[in-house]
């Protein structure tokens, strides 16, 4: 997959210190990202392909199942229209 994901215009990733969670701020909606979701989205800057994101996260978390979970997670965000 050569897709280079990036947040759609008008969507912002923020960390909420009160909740201790990463949030996607959408027009008229807030999405709470659980687990490492925020860490994944932070790498979606339009310069990295999905494979690059998986590789980087795999190096950071060698025992995590990133190869299967990260592409699926990004596909869900894309389907929701939050990533382009």
Secondary structure by P-SEA (a helix, b strand, c coil): ccccccccccbbbbbcccccccccccccbbbbbccaaaaaaaaccccccaaaaaaaaaaacccccccccaaaaaaaaaaacccc
